[in-house]
Structure formats: structure tokens, C-alpha cells
């Protein structure tokens, strides 16, 4: 068993707080913030390949800086990211304690934030079209929709997902979930359509329309409690929980979510400040590194069980 770190008397440094550095004019300011202080949007249509993200994190770790600043909005919810979600995540992965960001302090509305999010995303990169359409629907006025610079009609339909020709280096199965009213004629027509459509499906699951809301609520709850963002993974987590409730052992993955240990993914703010201070002290002493701060939990637990 690893020897637990010795108790040190020096006071841990205080947690880093967001700090305004410079007023740039016209409601735009330059701030120095810890990456953890920036709140991501609930939905972001921008995607980045895994290899590109890893390269970005390596570059940030090497240079200890961001060369393209994220854009945030100061709102009642704190500092909300508009552009730069992946840069902020890469800064966290690189172990950056603080970074610079641009902050709009003009009091943007939700529509204006969504419009600017899409406008910045349109400059470069690849969009997930379904999420892009979902964000686009959040914009309430036509002027903000024009600012988003999306080359589609204002009342954009949700695009269809094409499965044929999908080329990914992963084993996968394609299933279809359908929630229908309890009407046999509609059920028969739906099944007949699927059989004649030529879609390659490994399974078709049909439930009553009344079951949709409970499933939707379960998906939202799993997302919030376990921080799972991909719907397919959420369905898998629901299946795991159902098996565990029936007394069936579910094989644990290589990494375990803290929710599975503590019963919650969140702790009170006051407790979080104590944990942050302890982590800062261990980082300064060299007991842990920025890339494995989780090991502090292992050390604390080891110190407890060896007493």
C-alpha cells in the first residue's frame, strides 16, 4: 500500500478567483480565470475529433497558454462560455490553473448567447446538425437568428440521420425506439413501413406513447447525476441500473464515476472549497500532479484505513 503523504503545517494557497484584468470597451473585458469557473452551454453543436483534441491539450500543456481566447458572457449563472468549449476542456486536461478569456458584460439574452454561439461556430469546424438545429430553435427573434449566420431558413427542420454508409472504426448495433399510441392500426402501419424502408436495424423496440415522458425524465436525470451526455450511453446506464436493481452484477468499467461511490456527483460549496485548498497544498508539495489530482482521494482514504 502506498504510504500516505506526511501532514504539512504550511497553509494552502487560497482558491483562484476570476479576476477582471482590462476593460476593452463596448462592453468587452479581459478576465483571468481558472478553467473550472467557466460554465459550458447545455447544448453545443461544435464537435472535435479525439486526435485533434489531444493535440490541442498537448500544445497547451507545452506552451502553458491559449493562443485563441474563449468568449464568455457574464450572466446571472456566472461566466458562460459562448465560444471555446473545447479550448477550455483542453486547458483543464493540460492542467492549466488559470487562463485569459474575453467576457461580454452587456447582459446578453439567451437568444443573443445562442446566436453568438452559432455565429462563432460557423467560422470553422464541423457541426452536429441535430444539435445545431436544437440550439437554433432557442433563438426567439429574427434579428438574432440572422446574427447566427446559419445558411438555412429561419424555421429550420430537424435533419434526418442517415445510417447507411456510416464508417467508424467501432463495433455498433443500430436500434430504433418508437413511442406510439395504443392503436393497433398505427402500430401495424409503422412496422410495415420499417420493413419496406430498407433500413438496416438490429432491433426495433416499441412502447406506448404514455411511456415517453418517464423515459425522457430518466434520460435527463442520468445526464445530471452521472454527467453522461450521449443518449446511447445514457440508455446503457439505465440498463445497468435496472440490472443492479434486479440483483444482477454489472461489470465495472476501467474508470468509476464518483457518483457510483458517493451517491452524488455534487458536494456543498463550502466542502468544495476545503477540498480545493487541500488539493492545492498537495500539488504544491508534489504529492500529486495536475493530470492525476484524483489520486488525492486514494491517499486520503489510505490514511484513514491505516489509522
C-alpha positions in Angstrom: 0.0 0.0 0.0 1.3 3.5 -0.9 2.5 5.4 2.1 0.1 8.4 2.8 1.7 11.8 2.5 3.0 13.5 5.6 1.0 16.2 7.2 2.4 19.6 6.5 1.9 22.8 8.5 2.1 25.4 5.8 -1.2 27.0 4.9 -2.6 26.0 1.5 -2.9 28.8 -1.1 -6.4 30.3 -1.4 -8.5 29.1 -4.4 -8.1 31.1 -7.6 -11.0 33.5 -8.2 -12.0 35.0 -11.6 -10.3 38.4 -12.0 -11.0 41.3 -14.4 -7.8 42.4 -16.0 -8.7 45.0 -18.5 -11.7 46.9 -20.0 -11.6 46.7 -23.8 -14.5 48.9 -24.4 -18.0 48.5 -25.8 -18.9 46.0 -23.0 -16.0 43.7 -23.6 -13.5 42.9 -20.9 -10.4 40.7 -20.5 -10.5 38.3 -17.5 -8.1 35.9 -15.9 -10.0 32.8 -14.7 -9.5 29.2 -13.7 -11.0 26.9 -16.4 -13.4 25.4 -13.8 -15.0 28.8 -13.3 -16.4 28.8 -16.9 -19.9 27.3 -17.4 -20.5 25.4 -20.6 -23.7 25.8 -22.6 -26.2 22.9 -22.1 -26.0 22.2 -25.8 -23.1 22.7 -28.1 -23.1 21.8 -31.8 -19.4 22.0 -32.3 -17.5 18.7 -32.4 -13.8 18.0 -32.4 -12.1 14.7 -33.3 -10.4 12.9 -30.4 -6.9 13.2 -32.0 -7.3 16.9 -32.6 -8.4 17.5 -29.0 -5.4 15.5 -27.7 -3.1 17.5 -29.8 -4.6 20.8 -28.6 -4.2 19.7 -25.0 -0.6 18.7 -25.6 0.2 22.1 -27.2 -1.5 24.0 -24.3 0.5 21.9 -21.8 3.7 22.6 -23.6 3.2 26.4 -24.1 1.2 27.0 -20.8 -1.2 29.3 -22.6 -4.1 29.6 -25.0 -3.4 31.3 -28.3 -7.1 31.8 -29.1 -9.1 33.2 -26.3 -12.6 31.8 -25.5 -15.6 34.2 -25.4 -17.9 34.3 -22.4 -20.9 36.2 -21.3 -21.4 37.4 -17.7 -24.9 36.3 -16.7 -26.9 35.5 -13.6 -25.5 32.0 -13.9 -21.9 33.2 -13.8 -19.4 33.2 -16.6 -21.0 31.3 -19.5 -18.9 30.0 -22.4 -20.1 31.2 -25.8 -17.1 30.1 -27.9 -14.2 27.9 -26.8 -15.7 24.9 -25.1 -13.0 22.5 -26.4 -10.2 25.0 -25.7 -11.4 25.3 -22.1 -11.6 21.5 -21.8 -8.2 21.1 -23.3 -6.8 23.7 -20.8 -8.3 21.6 -18.0 -6.8 18.4 -19.4 -3.4 20.2 -19.8 -3.5 21.2 -16.1 -3.7 25.0 -16.6 -4.5 26.6 -13.3 -5.7 29.9 -15.0 -6.2 31.3 -18.4 -7.3 34.5 -20.1 -10.8 34.9 -21.7 -12.9 37.6 -23.3 -16.1 38.4 -21.3 -19.2 40.2 -22.7 -20.7 42.2 -19.8 -23.5 43.8 -21.7 -26.2 41.5 -20.3 -26.8 39.2 -23.3 -30.2 37.4 -23.5 -30.5 33.7 -24.0 -31.3 34.3 -27.7 -28.3 36.5 -28.2 -26.0 34.0 -26.5 -27.3 31.2 -28.7 -26.9 33.4 -31.8 -23.3 34.3 -31.0 -22.6 30.6 -30.2 -23.7 29.6 -33.7 -22.0 32.6 -35.4 -18.7 31.7 -33.8 -19.1 28.0 -34.6 -19.8 28.8 -38.2 -16.3 30.3 -38.7 -14.6 26.9 -38.8 -15.1 23.3 -37.8 -17.9 20.8 -38.1 -21.3 21.0 -36.6 -23.6 18.2 -35.3 -26.6 19.2 -37.4 -29.2 17.8 -34.9 -27.7 19.8 -32.0 -27.2 22.9 -34.3 -30.9 22.8 -35.1 -31.8 22.4 -31.4 -29.7 25.5 -30.5 -31.2 27.4 -33.4 -34.7 26.8 -32.1 -33.7 28.6 -28.8 -33.3 31.9 -30.7 -36.6 33.8 -30.3 -36.2 36.8 -32.6 -35.4 37.1 -36.3 -32.6 39.6 -35.8 -30.7 37.2 -33.5 -31.3 34.4 -36.0 -29.7 36.5 -38.7 -26.7 37.2 -36.5 -26.2 33.4 -36.0 -25.2 33.2 -39.7 -26.8 29.8 -40.4 -27.5 29.2 -44.1 -30.9 27.7 -43.6 -34.5 29.0 -43.5 -35.4 30.5 -40.1 -37.9 27.8 -39.2 -35.2 25.1 -39.6 -36.4 21.4 -39.5 -34.6 18.8 -37.6 -32.4 17.0 -40.1 -32.7 13.2 -40.6 -29.9 11.0 -39.5 -28.6 8.7 -42.3 -27.3 5.4 -41.0 -26.4 3.7 -44.3 -22.7 4.2 -45.2 -21.7 5.1 -41.6 -18.0 4.4 -41.5 -16.5 4.4 -38.0 -13.9 2.1 -36.6 -16.2 0.8 -33.9 -18.4 -2.2 -33.4 -22.0 -1.0 -33.1 -25.6 -2.0 -33.4 -28.4 0.2 -34.7 -31.8 0.0 -32.9 -34.9 2.1 -33.2 -37.1 3.2 -30.3 -40.7 4.1 -31.1 -43.3 5.5 -28.8 -46.8 5.0 -30.3 -50.4 5.5 -29.1 -52.1 2.2 -28.1 -53.7 1.9 -31.5 -53.2 -1.4 -33.4 -53.6 0.1 -36.8 -50.9 2.7 -36.3 -48.6 0.0 -34.9 -49.2 -2.2 -37.9 -48.5 0.6 -40.3 -45.3 1.6 -38.5 -43.9 -1.9 -38.6 -44.8 -2.3 -42.3 -43.1 1.0 -43.1 -39.9 -0.1 -41.3 -39.9 -3.5 -43.1 -40.3 -1.8 -46.5 -37.9 1.2 -45.9 -34.7 -0.9 -46.3 -33.2 0.4 -43.1 -30.7 -2.0 -41.5 -31.8 -2.3 -37.9 -30.6 -4.8 -35.3 -33.7 -4.3 -33.3 -36.9 -2.4 -33.1 -38.4 -1.5 -29.7 -42.0 -0.2 -29.5 -43.6 1.3 -26.4 -46.8 3.1 -25.5 -46.9 6.9 -26.1 -47.6 7.3 -22.3 -44.1 5.8 -21.6 -42.3 8.6 -23.4 -42.3 11.1 -20.6 -40.9 8.7 -17.9 -38.1 7.7 -20.3 -37.4 11.3 -21.1 -37.2 12.2 -17.4 -34.9 9.2 -16.8 -32.6 10.3 -19.5 -32.4 13.9 -18.1 -31.8 12.5 -14.6 -29.0 10.2 -15.7 -27.4 13.1 -17.6 -27.5 15.3 -14.5 -26.5 12.7 -11.9 -23.8 10.8 -13.9 -22.7 13.5 -16.4 -23.4 11.2 -19.3 -24.1 13.3 -22.4 -24.5 10.8 -25.2 -28.1 9.4 -25.4 -26.9 5.9 -26.4 -24.6 5.8 -23.3 -27.5 7.1 -21.1 -29.7 4.2 -22.3 -26.9 1.8 -21.4 -26.6 3.3 -18.0 -30.3 3.0 -17.4 -30.0 -0.7 -18.4 -27.1 -1.2 -15.9 -29.1 0.4 -13.1 -32.1 -1.8 -13.9 -30.0 -4.9 -13.8 -28.4 -3.8 -10.5 -31.9 -3.2 -9.1 -32.8 -6.8 -10.0 -29.7 -8.1 -8.2 -27.6 -8.8 -11.3 -23.9 -7.9 -11.0 -22.8 -5.4 -13.7 -19.2 -5.4 -14.7 -17.5 -2.2 -13.7 -15.6 -0.2 -16.4 -11.9 0.7 -16.1 -12.9 4.0 -14.6 -15.7 4.5 -12.0 -17.8 7.7 -11.7 -17.6 9.3 -8.3 -21.4 9.2 -8.3 -21.2 5.4 -8.0 -19.1 5.7 -4.9 -20.6 8.7 -3.1 -24.1 8.5 -4.3 -24.0 12.0 -5.8 -21.8 14.0 -8.2 -22.1 17.2 -6.2 -20.9 18.4 -2.8 -21.8 21.6 -0.9 -19.8 24.7 -2.0 -18.2 25.1 1.5 -16.9 21.5 1.4 -15.7 22.0 -2.2 -13.5 25.0 -1.1 -11.9 22.8 1.6 -11.2 20.1 -1.0 -9.7 22.6 -3.4 -7.4 24.0 -0.7 -6.2 20.5 0.2 -5.6 19.7 -3.5 -3.6 22.9 -4.0 -1.4 22.1 -1.0 -0.7 18.6 -2.3 0.0 19.9 -5.8 2.5 22.4 -4.4 4.2 19.7 -2.3 4.4 17.5 -5.4 2.4 14.7 -3.9 0.1 14.7 -6.9 0.2 16.2 -10.4 -2.3 18.2 -12.4 -3.1 15.1 -14.5 -3.9 12.8 -11.6 -5.5 15.0 -8.9 -8.0 12.2 -8.3 -5.2 10.3 -6.6 -5.7 12.6 -3.6 -8.8 10.7 -2.8 -6.8 7.5 -2.7 -4.2 9.0 -0.4 -6.9 10.4 2.0 -8.7 7.0 2.0 -5.4 5.1 2.6 -4.5 7.4 5.5 -8.0 6.8 7.0 -7.8 2.9 6.8 -4.3 2.7 8.2 -5.1 4.6 11.4 
